[in-house]
Amino acid sequence: MTERHSRWERTGSDQHNAAYEEARASLLLGQMVYDRRTELGLTQGELAERAGMTQPQLSRLESGGATPTVPLLTRLAAALDAELDITFRPHREAAA
């Protein structure tokens, strides 16, 4: 038999790497929100109210379980008395 069942095929490592990077970015963003919130001495409920969202939504975002939209990031930045800085930077060159 030369045919393989599609369920037995392994997904490519590129798909795994992309999913890992997305999860990593969500966790880093959540950590930044948490760090700034605690620096300001705000509870999740207080920040959520300032940003026009619910406390459970903020909790999911801080834990990396939610990916915010750009408008939400803008509201969060204002609620955190911070600037929102979204940039595109070239990848670092691999060391030779």
C-alpha positions as CSV (number, residue, x, y, z in Angstrom):
1,M,0.0,0.0,0.0
2,T,1.4,3.4,-1.0
3,E,-1.6,5.6,0.0
4,R,-1.8,7.2,3.4
5,H,-4.9,8.2,5.2
6,S,-5.1,12.0,5.5
7,R,-5.6,11.7,9.2
8,W,-2.2,10.0,9.5
9,E,-0.3,12.8,7.8
10,R,1.7,15.0,10.1
11,T,1.2,18.7,9.7
12,G,4.2,20.6,8.6
13,S,6.6,22.2,11.1
14,D,5.9,25.6,9.5
15,Q,2.3,25.4,10.8
16,H,3.5,24.5,14.3
17,N,6.0,27.4,14.3
18,A,3.4,29.9,13.1
19,A,0.9,28.8,15.8
20,Y,3.7,28.9,18.4
21,E,4.6,32.5,17.4
22,E,1.0,33.6,17.5
23,A,0.6,32.1,21.0
24,R,3.9,33.7,22.1
25,A,2.8,37.1,20.9
26,S,-0.5,36.8,22.7
27,L,1.2,35.9,25.9
28,L,3.7,38.7,25.6
29,L,1.0,41.2,24.9
30,G,-1.0,40.0,27.9
31,Q,2.0,40.3,30.1
32,M,2.6,43.9,29.0
33,V,-1.0,44.8,29.8
34,Y,-0.7,43.0,33.2
35,D,2.6,44.7,34.0
36,R,1.3,48.2,33.2
37,R,-2.0,47.6,35.0
38,T,-0.3,46.6,38.2
39,E,2.2,49.4,37.9
40,L,-0.8,51.8,37.9
41,G,-2.3,49.9,40.8
42,L,-5.5,49.1,38.9
43,T,-7.7,46.0,39.3
44,Q,-8.8,44.1,36.2
45,G,-12.3,45.5,36.8
46,E,-11.0,49.1,36.9
47,L,-9.0,48.7,33.8
48,A,-11.8,46.9,32.0
49,E,-14.2,49.7,32.7
50,R,-11.7,52.3,31.6
51,A,-11.1,50.4,28.3
52,G,-14.8,49.7,27.6
53,M,-14.6,46.0,28.1
54,T,-15.6,43.4,30.7
55,Q,-13.3,42.0,33.4
56,P,-13.5,38.5,32.0
57,Q,-12.4,39.8,28.6
58,L,-9.5,41.6,30.2
59,S,-8.6,38.4,32.1
60,R,-8.5,36.4,28.9
61,L,-6.4,39.0,27.2
62,E,-3.9,39.1,30.1
63,S,-3.6,35.3,30.1
64,G,-2.9,35.2,26.4
65,G,-6.2,33.6,25.5
66,A,-7.5,36.4,23.4
67,T,-6.2,38.5,20.5
68,P,-7.3,42.1,20.6
69,T,-8.3,44.2,17.7
70,V,-6.4,47.4,16.9
71,P,-9.3,49.5,18.2
72,L,-9.2,47.6,21.5
73,L,-5.5,48.1,21.7
74,T,-6.0,51.8,21.2
75,R,-8.6,51.9,24.0
76,L,-6.3,49.8,26.3
77,A,-3.4,52.2,25.6
78,A,-5.5,55.2,26.6
79,A,-6.8,53.4,29.7
80,L,-3.3,52.5,30.7
81,D,-2.0,56.1,30.1
82,A,0.4,54.7,27.5
83,E,1.2,55.2,23.9
84,L,0.4,52.4,21.4
85,D,3.4,51.7,19.2
86,I,2.8,49.1,16.5
87,T,5.9,48.7,14.3
88,F,7.2,46.4,11.6
89,R,10.9,45.6,11.9
90,P,12.9,43.4,9.5
91,H,13.9,40.0,11.0
92,R,17.4,39.9,12.4
93,E,20.0,38.4,10.2
94,A,21.3,35.0,11.3
95,A,24.8,35.2,12.7
96,A,27.4,33.7,10.3
